Amino acid sequence: MIHELALLIMALLLLLAVAAAATAWKEWRRTQKLFALGMRLNSTIKRKDLLQIIMETASDEMKAEGSSIILVDEERAELYFEVTTGDKNEEVREIRLKLGEGIAGWVAQSGKSVLIADAAKDPRWSNRVSTKVNVPTRNMLCVPVVSNGKTVGVLQVINKRGGKAFNQRDLKLLEMIASPTAAALENMFLYEALARSMDTLRQTTAAKERMESELKIARDIQQNFLPGSALQSGGVELHACLFPANEVGGDFYHFIELGNHQMLICLGDVSDKGMPAALFMSGLMIWIQAKAADRQSPAFILEAINREVSTDDSTMFATIFLAIVDTQTGQLRYCDGGHCTPYILGPEGVRKLESTKHLPLGIFADGEYADGEARLESGETLVLYTDGVTEAENGRGEWFTAARLCRILEHYASHSPMEIAERIRSEVYTFADGNPQSDDIAIMTVNFTTNLVKSP
């Protein structure tokens, strides 16, 4: 009796050992499969390849007819089918589910797994997908894919092959597959975010390079059309300078000897910036050169140019002061196209040049312009400038102003044209105290002295 009992115990122990060995074998095999899955998932972070690996693995391991990975779109609170297995992949990808809609939507919203023996009888069931692809869903498993406590997607398999039903062991396995899937998806999202950032950086860099190239071209155009910085003819000594801002504007100046002791001078400012302003400015310079050759009055020249540049499709205009000075007598004939008021400084102090303001060039084609006349006495200097001087700002948002310019000029009446221009520039930069220059600065100083006039 004791011997039979011992044999029975030994048989039971053997059965337990075999069962334990079988369980251990199954666990080992499952571990091996998960390890292999992890290795496959780590083999790529490219969206299409990675999701295809997930789908194929889920479908094969679960012996399912179809599988899908449904990702969460947080911004739109929707689910979308990124990849599915089967012949209707493209049709399924067009479908978007609201968060909470259907079984997948419920799983994504609740964070809970489900095993559905008869999908059509489940109250959460939505037939939008099965109707779209014309594939009936008998049974299904659906588990959340969770990364860092947040559901990033849903892993779903449908219709176990051979007409069989999914069981709890299948659900547990799919949940185990979802764990490395979550880590792989998180790496994919990080990679895609990095790729987007790099692409944005490349686009920003390219745009910056294009802008810098455009600004360089605009500066080159601006500088190449300038006639130089100094001219001495008869009793007239002239100095001109231009200091471009970071955003190149359309400031310009010009001076031409017309013969018979006549000199044309002008200084202007185009309303726009960058390449459009530089091109508009270069066009004006060409027109000035062409019209000056006819030796017409300043008003006639501006009227003619205005008709040429005033078009329906143009949104740019330019203020301009243009004058013809007699280098023997200092007589000045001029026309003011809406520009900054010039100053005359000399031994008697500083005064404004009285002039009638006309419309800038490029606004109305039928604009009318009229000449004004004045005379520079010996030792007097005409000062022309653009609003980059008077509208220069300091860190407190204060403008330099014309009144400040006038006060400064009172101290430099006896200085040379170049020194006066340099002092204006220096005073403006000191006032701004490092605040970025937002507009070009152009200055022209024209001194008349009878001592320079040669006797006939």
CORTAHU-V948998 format. One record per pair of residues at least 12 apart in sequence whose ideal C-beta (glycine too) atoms are under 8 Angstrom apart, sorted by the first residue. I is the first residue (numbers start at 1). J is the second residue. D is the distance in Angstrom with one decimal. If there is no record, write none. Layout:
BEGIN
{{I:J:D} {I:J:D}}
END
This chain:
BEGIN
{{30:173:7.0} {30:176:7.2} {33:61:6.6} {34:176:5.9} {34:177:7.3} {34:180:6.7} {37:57:5.5} {37:177:6.3} {37:180:5.8} {38:180:4.6} {40:53:5.2} {40:57:6.8} {41:53:6.3} {41:54:7.1} {41:180:5.5} {41:181:6.8} {41:183:7.6} {41:184:3.9} {42:184:7.1} {45:184:7.6} {45:187:5.2} {45:188:5.1} {45:191:4.4} {46:188:7.7} {46:191:8.0} {47:82:7.4} {47:188:5.9} {47:192:6.8} {48:83:7.4} {50:184:5.9} {50:185:7.7} {50:188:5.5} {51:69:5.3} {51:82:5.6} {51:83:4.0} {52:83:5.9} {54:69:5.5} {54:83:7.7} {54:155:7.3} {54:177:7.9} {54:181:5.3} {54:184:7.3} {55:67:5.0} {55:68:6.8} {55:69:6.0} {55:83:5.4} {55:84:7.0} {55:85:5.0} {56:85:7.0} {57:177:6.6} {58:155:6.1} {58:157:5.5} {58:174:6.7} {58:177:5.9} {59:85:5.2} {59:157:6.4} {61:173:6.4} {61:174:8.0} {61:177:6.6} {62:141:6.7} {62:157:4.6} {62:160:7.1} {62:166:7.3} {62:170:5.8} {62:173:7.0} {62:174:6.1} {63:160:5.8} {63:161:4.9} {63:162:7.5} {63:164:7.8} {64:141:7.8} {64:157:3.8} {64:158:6.2} {64:159:6.2} {64:160:5.8} {64:161:6.8} {65:86:7.6} {65:158:6.4} {65:159:4.0} {65:160:7.6} {65:161:5.9} {66:84:6.8} {66:85:5.4} {66:86:4.8} {66:135:7.0} {66:157:7.1} {66:158:4.9} {66:159:6.4} {67:84:7.2} {67:85:5.1} {67:155:7.7} {67:156:6.6} {67:157:4.5} {67:158:7.3} {68:81:5.5} {68:83:6.9} {68:84:4.0} {68:85:7.2} {68:92:6.8} {68:156:5.1} {69:81:7.8} {69:82:5.8} {69:83:5.5} {69:84:7.9} {69:145:7.6} {69:153:5.9} {69:154:7.6} {69:155:6.0} {69:156:7.8} {69:181:7.7} {70:82:7.4} {70:97:7.5} {70:104:5.1} {70:108:7.4} {70:153:5.9} {70:154:4.4} {70:155:8.0} {70:156:6.4} {71:152:6.8} {71:153:4.4} {71:185:7.9} {72:99:7.5} {72:108:5.8} {72:151:6.1} {72:152:5.8} {72:153:5.8} {72:154:7.9} {73:96:7.7} {76:96:7.8} {77:98:6.9} {77:99:4.6} {78:96:4.8} {78:97:6.4} {78:98:6.0} {78:99:6.5} {79:96:6.8} {79:97:4.3} {79:98:7.8} {79:99:6.7} {79:101:7.7} {79:104:6.0} {79:105:5.8} {79:108:5.8} {79:154:6.8} {80:93:7.5} {80:95:7.6} {80:96:5.0} {80:97:7.7} {81:93:5.1} {81:95:5.9} {81:129:7.7} {86:133:7.2} {86:135:7.0} {88:132:7.3} {88:133:3.5} {88:134:7.6} {88:135:6.7} {91:132:5.3} {91:133:5.3} {92:129:6.1} {92:132:6.6} {92:133:5.9} {94:132:7.6} {95:128:6.0} {95:129:5.8} {95:132:6.0} {97:126:7.2} {97:128:7.3} {101:126:5.8} {102:124:6.6} {102:125:6.8} {102:126:3.3} {102:128:7.0} {102:129:7.7} {103:116:6.4} {103:119:7.2} {103:122:6.5} {103:124:4.9} {103:125:6.1} {103:126:7.3} {103:140:7.0} {103:142:5.4} {104:142:5.8} {104:154:4.7} {104:156:5.8} {105:126:7.6} {106:124:4.8} {107:142:4.8} {107:143:6.9} {107:144:5.4} {107:154:5.2} {108:144:6.4} {108:151:5.4} {108:153:7.5} {108:154:5.1} {110:144:8.0} {111:144:5.1} {111:146:6.7} {111:151:5.5} {112:144:7.1} {113:141:7.6} {113:142:6.8} {113:143:4.2} {113:144:6.7} {113:171:6.0} {113:174:7.6} {113:175:5.8} {114:141:7.5} {114:142:5.1} {114:143:7.9} {115:140:8.0} {115:141:5.7} {115:166:5.7} {115:167:7.6} {115:168:6.8} {115:170:7.6} {115:171:4.8} {116:139:6.0} {116:140:4.9} {116:141:7.6} {116:142:7.3} {117:139:5.4} {117:165:5.9} {117:166:7.7} {118:138:7.2} {118:139:6.7} {119:137:4.4} {119:138:6.7} {119:139:6.4} {119:140:5.5} {119:158:7.6} {120:137:7.5} {137:158:5.0} {137:159:6.6} {138:158:7.5} {138:159:5.1} {139:158:7.2} {139:159:6.5} {139:160:6.3} {139:165:5.6} {139:166:5.6} {140:156:6.4} {140:157:6.6} {140:158:4.4} {140:159:7.4} {140:166:7.4} {141:156:7.0} {141:157:5.1} {141:166:5.2} {141:170:6.1} {141:171:5.5} {141:174:5.1} {142:154:6.0} {142:155:7.4} {142:156:4.6} {143:155:5.2} {143:156:7.9} {143:171:7.2} {143:174:5.1} {143:175:5.0} {143:178:4.9} {144:178:7.0} {145:178:5.0} {145:181:5.4} {145:182:4.9} {145:185:6.4} {146:178:7.5} {146:182:5.7} {147:182:4.3} {147:183:6.9} {147:185:6.4} {147:186:4.4} {148:186:7.2} {152:182:6.6} {152:185:5.5} {152:186:7.2} {152:189:7.4} {153:185:6.4} {155:174:6.4} {155:177:6.9} {155:178:5.0} {155:181:6.3} {157:174:6.6} {214:274:6.3} {214:275:5.1} {215:246:8.0} {215:247:7.4} {215:248:5.4} {215:274:6.6} {217:275:6.6} {217:278:7.5} {218:248:4.3} {218:274:5.5} {218:275:4.9} {218:277:7.2} {218:278:3.9} {219:244:5.6} {219:248:5.3} {219:278:7.8} {221:278:4.2} {221:279:7.0} {221:281:7.6} {221:282:5.5} {222:242:7.3} {222:244:6.7} {222:248:6.3} {222:250:7.6} {222:251:7.7} {222:252:7.0} {222:278:5.3} {222:281:6.6} {222:282:8.0} {223:242:7.7} {225:252:6.9} {225:281:7.1} {225:282:5.2} {225:285:4.7} {226:240:7.6} {226:242:6.5} {226:252:7.1} {226:253:6.7} {226:254:7.7} {227:253:8.0} {227:254:6.0} {227:255:5.8} {227:256:7.2} {228:240:7.8} {229:241:5.9} {230:417:8.0} {230:418:7.1} {231:255:5.5} {231:257:7.5} {231:263:7.5} {232:452:7.3} {233:257:5.8} {233:263:5.8} {233:327:4.8} {234:261:5.8} {234:327:2.9} {234:328:5.2} {234:452:6.8} {234:453:5.5} {234:454:7.3} {235:327:5.8} {235:328:6.5} {235:330:6.6} {235:378:7.6} {235:448:5.2} {235:449:5.4} {235:450:5.7} {235:451:7.6} {235:452:4.5} {235:453:4.1} {236:263:6.1} {236:325:6.2} {236:327:4.5} {236:330:7.9} {236:446:6.2} {236:447:7.1} {236:448:5.6} {236:452:7.6} {237:416:7.3} {237:417:5.5} {237:446:7.7} {237:447:4.8} {237:449:7.2} {237:452:6.8} {238:255:5.9} {238:263:7.7} {238:265:6.9} {238:417:6.3} {238:444:6.9} {238:445:7.2} {238:446:4.9} {238:447:7.6} {239:416:7.5} {239:417:3.8} {239:418:4.3} {239:420:7.8} {239:421:5.3} {239:444:7.3} {239:445:5.2} {240:253:4.7} {240:255:6.9} {240:267:7.6} {240:421:7.5} {240:442:7.5} {240:443:6.9} {240:444:4.3} {240:445:7.7} {241:421:5.3} {241:422:7.9} {241:425:7.1} {241:442:7.3} {241:443:5.5} {242:440:6.4} {242:441:7.1} {242:442:4.6} {242:443:7.9} {243:388:7.7} {243:425:6.4} {243:437:7.5} {243:440:6.8} {243:441:4.5} {243:442:7.8} {244:440:5.3} {245:388:7.0} {245:436:7.8} {245:437:4.4} {245:438:5.9} {245:439:5.4} {245:440:5.3} {245:441:7.7} {246:436:6.4} {246:437:6.8} {246:438:8.0} {247:273:4.8} {247:274:6.5} {247:438:7.2} {248:273:6.3} {248:274:5.9} {248:277:7.0} {248:278:6.4} {248:440:7.0} {249:269:7.0} {249:270:6.7} {249:272:7.7} {249:273:5.0} {249:277:5.7} {249:388:7.4} {249:439:5.5} {249:440:4.0} {250:268:8.0} {250:269:6.5} {250:270:2.5} {250:271:7.4} {250:272:6.3} {250:273:7.2} {250:277:3.3} {250:278:6.4} {250:280:6.0} {250:281:4.2} {250:316:8.0} {250:318:6.8} {250:440:7.6} {251:267:8.0} {251:268:7.3} {251:269:5.2} {251:270:7.5} {251:281:7.8} {251:386:4.9} {251:388:6.6} {251:439:7.8} {251:440:3.7} {251:441:7.2} {251:442:3.9} {252:267:7.4} {252:268:5.5} {252:269:7.8} {252:270:7.4} {252:281:4.8} {252:284:6.9} {252:285:6.2} {252:442:6.9} {253:265:7.8} {253:266:6.7} {253:267:4.4} {253:268:7.5} {253:384:7.6} {253:442:5.5} {253:444:5.2} {254:266:5.0} {254:267:7.9} {254:285:6.0} {254:288:5.6} {254:289:7.6} {255:444:7.7} {256:289:7.0} {256:292:5.4} {258:292:6.5} {258:295:5.8} {258:324:7.1} {259:295:8.0} {261:326:5.6} {261:327:4.9} {261:328:4.6} {261:329:8.0} {262:295:7.3} {262:324:5.6} {262:325:7.5} {262:326:6.4} {262:327:7.3} {263:324:7.0} {263:325:5.2} {263:327:5.5} {264:288:7.7} {264:292:4.9} {264:322:7.2} {264:323:7.4} {264:324:5.3} {265:322:7.5} {265:323:5.4} {265:324:7.7} {265:325:6.3} {265:384:7.6} {265:444:6.6} {265:446:6.1} {266:288:6.3} {266:320:6.0} {266:321:6.4} {266:322:4.0} {266:323:7.1} {267:320:7.3} {267:321:5.6} {267:339:7.3} {267:384:4.2} {267:385:7.4} {267:386:6.9} {267:442:5.8} {267:444:4.9} {268:281:7.8} {268:284:6.8} {268:318:5.1} {268:319:5.9} {268:320:3.6} {268:321:7.1} {268:337:7.5} {268:339:6.6} {268:361:8.0} {268:386:7.7} {269:318:6.4} {269:319:5.1} {269:320:7.8} {269:339:7.2} {269:386:4.5} {269:387:6.4} {269:388:7.8} {269:440:7.6} {269:442:7.2} {270:284:7.5} {270:316:6.1} {270:317:7.6} {270:318:4.6} {271:316:5.4} {271:317:5.1} {271:318:6.7} {271:360:7.6} {272:315:7.8} {272:316:5.0} {276:316:6.6} {277:316:7.1} {280:309:7.6} {280:316:5.0} {280:318:6.9} {280:362:7.9} {281:318:7.3} {283:309:6.8} {284:305:6.7} {284:309:7.0} {284:318:6.0} {284:320:7.5} {284:361:7.0} {287:304:7.8} {287:305:4.5} {287:308:6.0} {287:309:7.3} {288:301:6.9} {288:305:6.8} {288:322:7.4} {291:304:5.4} {291:305:6.2} {297:324:7.4} {297:333:6.5} {297:335:7.6} {297:371:5.3} {298:322:4.6} {298:323:5.9} {298:324:5.9} {298:333:6.0} {298:334:5.5} {298:335:3.9} {298:369:7.9} {298:371:5.7} {299:335:4.4} {299:369:4.2} {299:370:5.3} {299:371:4.5} {300:369:7.9} {301:322:6.2} {301:335:7.7} {302:320:6.8} {302:322:5.9} {302:335:5.2} {302:337:5.4} {302:358:7.4} {302:361:6.5} {302:369:4.7} {303:367:7.2} {303:368:7.0} {303:369:4.8} {305:361:5.9} {306:337:7.8} {306:359:7.9} {306:361:4.7} {306:362:6.9} {306:364:7.9} {306:365:6.7} {306:367:5.3} {306:369:7.4} {307:365:5.2} {307:366:7.9} {309:361:5.8} {309:362:4.7} {310:361:7.5} {310:362:5.4} {310:363:6.6} {310:364:6.2} {310:365:3.7} {310:367:7.5} {311:365:7.9} {314:362:6.1} {316:362:5.9} {317:360:4.4} {317:361:6.2} {317:362:3.7} {317:363:5.1} {318:337:7.5} {318:360:5.8} {318:361:4.9} {318:362:6.1} {319:337:5.9} {319:338:4.5} {319:339:4.2} {319:340:7.4} {319:360:4.6} {319:361:7.9} {320:337:4.3} {320:338:7.7} {320:339:5.7} {320:360:7.1} {320:361:6.0} {321:334:6.8} {321:335:7.7} {321:336:5.4} {321:337:7.0} {321:339:4.2} {321:340:7.7} {321:342:6.2} {321:384:5.7} {322:334:6.7} {322:335:5.6} {322:337:7.2} {323:335:7.5} {323:382:7.9} {325:376:7.2} {325:382:7.9} {325:446:6.7} {325:448:7.5} {327:448:8.0} {327:453:7.7} {328:453:5.7} {329:375:7.4} {330:375:5.5} {330:376:3.7} {330:377:6.6} {330:378:7.2} {330:380:7.5} {330:448:4.0} {330:450:7.9} {331:373:7.3} {331:375:5.4} {331:376:7.9} {332:373:6.7} {332:374:4.6} {332:375:6.3} {332:376:6.1} {332:382:7.2} {333:371:5.5} {333:372:7.5} {333:373:5.4} {334:353:7.7} {334:355:6.7} {334:371:6.8} {334:372:5.4} {334:373:7.6} {334:374:7.2} {335:358:6.9} {335:369:5.3} {335:370:7.0} {335:371:5.5} {335:372:7.0} {336:355:4.2} {336:356:6.6} {336:357:5.6} {336:358:6.2} {336:372:7.2} {337:358:5.3} {337:359:7.0} {337:360:5.4} {337:361:5.5} {337:369:6.9} {338:357:5.7} {338:358:6.3} {338:359:5.8} {338:360:4.1} {339:360:7.9} {339:384:8.0} {340:384:7.7} {340:385:5.8} {340:386:6.4} {340:387:5.7} {340:389:7.8} {340:390:6.5} {340:402:7.4} {341:353:6.8} {341:355:7.2} {341:402:7.0} {342:355:7.5} {342:382:6.0} {342:383:6.2} {342:384:5.2} {342:385:7.9} {343:382:7.7} {343:383:4.6} {343:405:7.5} {343:406:6.5} {343:409:5.9} {344:374:7.6} {344:376:6.9} {344:380:5.5} {344:381:7.0} {344:382:5.6} {344:383:7.4} {345:380:6.9} {345:381:5.4} {345:383:6.5} {345:409:4.9} {345:410:7.2} {345:412:7.2} {345:413:4.7} {345:420:7.8} {346:377:6.3} {346:379:5.2} {346:380:3.6} {346:381:6.7} {346:413:5.7} {347:379:5.6} {347:380:7.9} {347:413:6.4} {347:414:7.8} {349:410:6.4} {349:413:7.3} {350:406:5.6} {350:409:4.9} {350:410:5.2} {350:413:7.4} {353:374:6.1} {353:382:7.1} {354:372:7.2} {354:374:7.4} {355:372:4.9} {356:370:6.2} {356:372:6.2} {358:370:7.3} {376:446:7.6} {376:448:3.9} {377:448:7.4} {378:448:6.5} {378:449:5.5} {378:450:4.2} {378:451:7.3} {379:414:7.9} {379:447:7.8} {379:448:7.8} {379:449:6.1} {380:447:7.3} {380:448:6.1} {381:413:7.4} {381:417:6.3} {381:420:6.3} {381:445:5.5} {381:446:6.6} {381:447:4.4} {381:448:7.8} {382:445:7.2} {382:446:4.3} {382:447:7.9} {382:448:8.0} {383:409:6.4} {383:420:6.8} {383:424:7.7} {383:443:7.5} {383:444:7.7} {383:445:5.5} {384:443:7.1} {384:444:4.3} {384:445:7.7} {384:446:7.6} {385:405:7.3} {385:424:7.0} {385:441:7.6} {385:442:6.9} {385:443:5.1} {385:444:7.6} {386:439:7.5} {386:440:6.5} {386:441:6.5} {386:442:4.5} {386:443:7.8} {387:439:6.7} {388:437:7.2} {388:439:4.0} {388:440:5.1} {388:441:3.8} {388:442:7.0} {389:405:6.2} {389:424:6.4} {389:428:5.7} {389:441:5.6} {389:443:7.0} {390:402:4.9} {390:405:6.1} {391:439:6.6} {392:428:4.9} {392:431:6.4} {392:432:5.3} {392:437:7.0} {392:439:7.8} {392:441:7.5} {393:432:6.6} {393:435:5.7} {393:438:7.1} {394:431:5.7} {394:432:5.5} {394:433:5.6} {394:435:5.4} {395:433:6.2} {395:434:7.5} {395:435:5.1} {400:428:5.8} {400:431:5.3} {400:432:7.8} {404:427:8.0} {404:431:7.5} {405:424:7.0} {408:423:7.0} {408:424:6.9} {408:427:5.2} {409:424:7.8} {416:447:7.2} {417:445:3.8} {417:446:6.8} {417:447:4.9} {418:445:7.6} {420:445:4.8} {421:443:4.6} {421:444:7.7} {421:445:5.0} {424:443:5.6} {425:441:6.6} {425:443:6.8} {428:441:6.6}}
END
